[in-house]
Amino acid sequence: MATQQTLEEKIGQIETKVSQVEDILQKSGIGILANLKVTNLLASNMGSLMGLVGSLAPLMNADNLKALTALLPVLQTLSQIPPDKVQGFIHALQQELATTVTPDKLKSPPQVSVMGMVRQLNTPEMKETLGMTLMILQAVSRAAKRTF
């Protein structure tokens, strides 16, 4: 009987500790990682993440942590974009920049007149780019108006 009671007490203590750890993790905001679906990514990149955390440690003061916490909803919104699409976009952007923005082209960029720019703005590709840019700028403007 004494052994059974001791075992039950130990299980109760373990449950209490687990509950305390869960509370601490929830209060720290780390629970949002589950919502962001990044746990596999975190596990596979833990070494790099630890190095990053070490580098960021001097920046971890109360004000910076408040600012980072405020960014969590933005990250949550961005997490709705499928990871393969984000990776595909980043890869495609790297390829486009590597072929479009070369050191030689940066040394002597093309000279474009105002009329040439207006003609380029009328292409379907630039119209779509302008639409995306304006959509982002409108969101920034609305957020700034609500904030300041």
HELIX and SHEET records of a PDB file:
HELIX    1   1 ALA A    2  SER A   28  1                                  27    
HELIX    2   2 ILE A   32  LEU A   36  1                                   5    
HELIX    3   3 THR A   39  SER A   44  1                                   6    
HELIX    4   4 MET A   46  LEU A   56  1                                  11    
HELIX    5   5 ALA A   57  LEU A   59  5                                   3    
HELIX    6   6 ALA A   62  LEU A   78  1                                  17    
HELIX    7   7 PRO A   83  THR A  100  1                                  18    
HELIX    8   8 PRO A  103  LYS A  107  1                                   5    
HELIX    9   9 VAL A  114  LEU A  121  1                                   8    
HELIX   10  10 PRO A  124  THR A  147  1                                  24    
END                                                                             
